[in-house]
Amino acid sequence: MTQPVTVPAGLRAIIFDFDGTILDTETTEFRRWEALYREHGRELALSDWQRGVGTWDAFDPWAGLPEPVQGDRANVQAALHERLLADIRAQDVRPGVREVLRAVQPAGLKLALATSSDRDWVTGWLSQHNLLELFQATATRYDVARVKPDPELYLLAAERLRVRPAECLAVEDSLNGATAAAAAGMRVVVVPNEVTRTQPFDPAWGRLDDGFVGGLAGLLGAVSGNRKG
């Protein structure tokens, strides 16, 4: 039985992150890099990897690999990328997220995407999963000067939806992403994945450790007590 949806006062839009939130590419990528490290007798620390989740240039995984591997970087990277793409092609979006996304506009809310990734990357995967048409606006890496944790992506997404930041709920999986949304003055709900669940999220943010299984009603219920701006 579907739970009734109660929209929090003043909320007009939901803005989703993509990687790790809608499609868990974050865990998939970490596992591939972790395997590469172990293949060469190294260990990839999750805490190091987490620094780069949701942003760019905050952590360079190549620096921790032996010099011969770095010297053959082009070939190693090509093989790694092909394996990673094959893994992602074979996986579905996170459980329950498809139903949540499809319920947003019928509930009277606008829907946008704010991601530090490339436009082609996110639109390609969203199209594969028949979700792209649900989004009324997108803000991606090359639309802004600074990606997350800077708030610019979220501010642009709100502007493209023609709503104020305080009227938006941001749905994120990472500390960098949630920090960006909070800095933009939005309410935040964190839906962590295997890679991000141990990050030090602000307790003032909503949090759903069980993912999207509660549907849109569960997501909006987690907004209770969130700070505005």
C-alpha positions as CSV (number, residue, x, y, z in Angstrom):
1,M,0.0,0.0,0.0
2,T,1.4,3.4,-1.0
3,Q,1.9,5.8,1.8
4,P,0.2,9.2,1.5
5,V,2.6,12.0,0.5
6,T,2.7,15.1,2.7
7,V,4.8,17.9,1.2
8,P,6.6,20.0,3.9
9,A,5.6,23.6,4.1
10,G,7.4,25.9,1.6
11,L,8.8,23.0,-0.4
12,R,8.5,23.4,-4.2
13,A,11.3,21.3,-5.7
14,I,13.5,18.4,-5.2
15,I,17.0,18.4,-6.6
16,F,18.9,15.0,-6.9
17,D,22.5,14.2,-7.1
18,F,23.3,11.5,-9.6
19,D,26.4,9.3,-9.0
20,G,25.9,7.3,-5.8
21,T,22.4,8.7,-5.3
22,I,20.4,7.6,-8.3
23,L,22.8,5.1,-9.7
24,D,25.5,3.8,-7.3
25,T,28.5,4.2,-9.6
26,E,30.4,5.3,-6.5
27,T,30.6,1.9,-4.9
28,T,31.1,0.2,-8.3
29,E,34.1,2.5,-9.1
30,F,35.6,2.1,-5.6
31,R,35.5,-1.7,-5.8
32,R,37.3,-1.7,-9.2
33,W,40.0,0.6,-7.9
34,E,40.3,-1.4,-4.7
35,A,40.8,-4.5,-6.8
36,L,43.5,-2.8,-8.9
37,Y,45.4,-1.7,-5.8
38,R,45.3,-5.3,-4.4
39,E,46.5,-6.7,-7.7
40,H,49.6,-4.6,-7.2
41,G,50.1,-5.3,-3.5
42,R,48.6,-2.0,-2.2
43,E,45.5,-1.1,-0.1
44,L,43.2,1.7,-1.1
45,A,41.9,3.4,2.1
46,L,38.2,4.1,2.0
47,S,38.8,7.4,3.9
48,D,41.1,8.6,1.2
49,W,38.6,7.6,-1.6
50,Q,35.8,9.4,0.2
51,R,37.6,12.7,-0.2
52,G,37.0,12.6,-3.9
53,V,33.4,11.4,-3.8
54,G,31.0,14.0,-5.3
55,T,33.7,16.4,-6.5
56,W,36.8,16.5,-8.8
57,D,40.5,16.7,-8.1
58,A,40.3,16.1,-4.3
59,F,41.9,12.7,-4.4
60,D,44.2,11.1,-7.1
61,P,44.1,7.3,-6.8
62,W,47.0,6.9,-9.3
63,A,49.4,8.4,-6.8
64,G,49.1,5.3,-4.6
65,L,50.0,2.8,-7.3
66,P,53.5,1.5,-8.0
67,E,55.6,3.5,-10.5
68,P,55.5,0.8,-13.2
69,V,51.7,0.9,-13.2
70,Q,51.8,4.7,-13.4
71,G,54.2,4.4,-16.3
72,D,51.7,2.3,-18.2
73,R,48.8,4.5,-17.1
74,A,47.1,4.8,-20.5
75,N,46.7,1.1,-21.0
76,V,45.8,0.4,-17.3
77,Q,43.2,3.2,-17.4
78,A,41.7,2.0,-20.6
79,A,41.2,-1.5,-19.2
80,L,39.9,-0.3,-15.9
81,H,37.4,2.1,-17.6
82,E,36.1,-0.7,-19.8
83,R,35.6,-3.0,-16.8
84,L,33.9,-0.2,-14.9
85,L,31.5,0.6,-17.8
86,A,30.6,-3.0,-18.1
87,D,29.8,-3.2,-14.4
88,I,27.6,0.0,-14.5
89,R,25.8,-1.2,-17.7
90,A,24.8,-4.4,-15.8
91,Q,23.4,-2.6,-12.7
92,D,20.1,-1.0,-12.0
93,V,19.4,2.2,-10.2
94,R,19.2,2.1,-6.5
95,P,16.2,0.3,-5.1
96,G,13.1,2.5,-4.8
97,V,14.7,5.6,-6.5
98,R,12.8,5.0,-9.8
99,E,9.5,5.1,-7.9
100,V,10.5,8.2,-6.0
101,L,11.5,10.1,-9.1
102,R,8.3,9.3,-10.9
103,A,6.2,10.4,-7.9
104,V,7.8,13.9,-7.6
105,Q,5.8,15.8,-10.2
106,P,2.5,14.2,-9.5
107,A,3.0,15.4,-5.9
108,G,3.1,19.0,-7.2
109,L,6.9,19.4,-7.0
110,K,9.5,20.3,-9.6
111,L,12.5,18.0,-10.2
112,A,16.1,18.8,-11.2
113,L,19.5,17.2,-11.2
114,A,22.7,18.8,-9.8
115,T,25.9,16.8,-10.4
116,S,29.6,17.3,-10.5
117,S,29.7,14.8,-13.4
118,D,29.7,15.5,-17.2
119,R,26.3,16.0,-18.9
120,D,26.9,13.2,-21.4
121,W,27.7,10.8,-18.5
122,V,24.5,11.5,-16.6
123,T,22.1,11.9,-19.5
124,G,23.4,8.7,-21.0
125,W,22.7,6.6,-17.9
126,L,19.4,8.3,-17.2
127,S,18.3,7.6,-20.7
128,Q,19.3,4.0,-20.4
129,H,17.0,3.7,-17.3
130,N,14.2,5.7,-18.9
131,L,14.4,8.5,-16.3
132,L,15.8,11.5,-18.2
133,E,12.4,12.9,-19.2
134,L,11.4,13.2,-15.6
135,F,13.9,16.1,-14.9
136,Q,12.8,19.6,-15.7
137,A,16.3,21.0,-15.3
138,T,19.9,19.9,-15.0
139,A,23.1,21.5,-13.8
140,T,26.3,19.6,-14.6
141,R,30.1,19.9,-14.3
142,Y,30.7,22.3,-17.2
143,D,27.8,24.5,-16.5
144,V,29.6,26.1,-13.5
145,A,33.1,27.4,-12.5
146,R,33.2,25.3,-9.3
147,V,31.7,21.9,-8.6
148,K,30.6,20.5,-5.2
149,P,31.3,21.2,-2.3
150,D,30.8,24.7,-3.7
151,P,27.1,25.6,-3.8
152,E,27.1,26.8,-7.4
153,L,25.6,23.7,-9.0
154,Y,22.6,23.7,-6.6
155,L,22.1,27.4,-7.0
156,L,22.0,27.0,-10.8
157,A,19.6,24.1,-10.6
158,A,17.2,26.2,-8.5
159,E,17.6,29.1,-10.9
160,R,16.7,26.9,-13.9
161,L,13.6,25.6,-12.0
162,R,12.7,29.2,-11.2
163,V,12.4,28.5,-7.5
164,R,14.3,29.9,-4.5
165,P,17.0,27.7,-2.8
166,A,15.0,27.7,0.4
167,E,12.2,26.1,-1.5
168,C,14.3,23.1,-2.5
169,L,15.2,19.8,-1.0
170,A,18.6,18.3,-2.1
171,V,19.0,14.5,-2.1
172,E,22.6,13.5,-1.7
173,D,24.8,10.5,-1.0
174,S,28.1,12.3,-0.1
175,L,29.6,14.8,2.3
176,N,30.8,17.0,-0.6
177,G,27.4,17.0,-2.2
178,A,25.4,17.6,1.0
179,T,27.8,20.4,2.0
180,A,27.2,22.1,-1.3
181,A,23.4,21.9,-0.9
182,A,23.4,23.2,2.6
183,A,25.7,26.1,1.6
184,A,23.1,26.9,-1.1
185,G,20.5,27.3,1.6
186,M,18.6,24.1,0.8
187,R,17.1,21.4,3.0
188,V,19.1,18.2,2.7
189,V,18.4,14.5,3.0
190,V,21.4,12.2,2.8
191,V,20.8,8.7,1.4
192,P,24.3,7.2,1.8
193,N,25.6,4.1,0.0
194,E,28.2,1.5,0.9
195,V,31.1,3.9,0.2
196,T,29.7,7.0,1.9
197,R,27.8,5.8,4.9
198,T,30.7,6.4,7.3
199,Q,31.2,10.0,6.3
200,P,30.7,12.6,9.0
201,F,27.3,14.0,7.9
202,D,25.8,16.9,9.8
203,P,23.2,15.5,12.2
204,A,20.9,18.5,11.2
205,W,20.5,16.9,7.8
206,G,17.9,14.3,7.2
207,R,19.2,10.8,6.7
208,L,17.8,7.6,5.2
209,D,20.1,4.6,5.8
210,D,17.5,2.2,4.3
211,G,17.6,4.0,1.0
212,F,14.5,4.9,-1.0
213,V,12.4,1.9,0.1
214,G,9.9,4.3,1.9
215,G,9.1,6.0,-1.4
216,L,8.5,9.7,-1.8
217,A,6.6,9.8,1.5
218,G,9.7,8.4,3.3
219,L,12.0,10.8,1.7
220,L,9.9,13.8,2.5
221,G,9.4,12.5,6.0
222,A,13.1,12.7,6.6
223,V,13.0,16.4,5.9
224,S,11.4,17.0,9.3
225,G,13.7,19.1,11.5
226,N,16.0,20.2,8.6
227,R,17.4,23.7,8.8
228,K,16.5,26.1,6.1
229,G,19.4,28.0,4.7
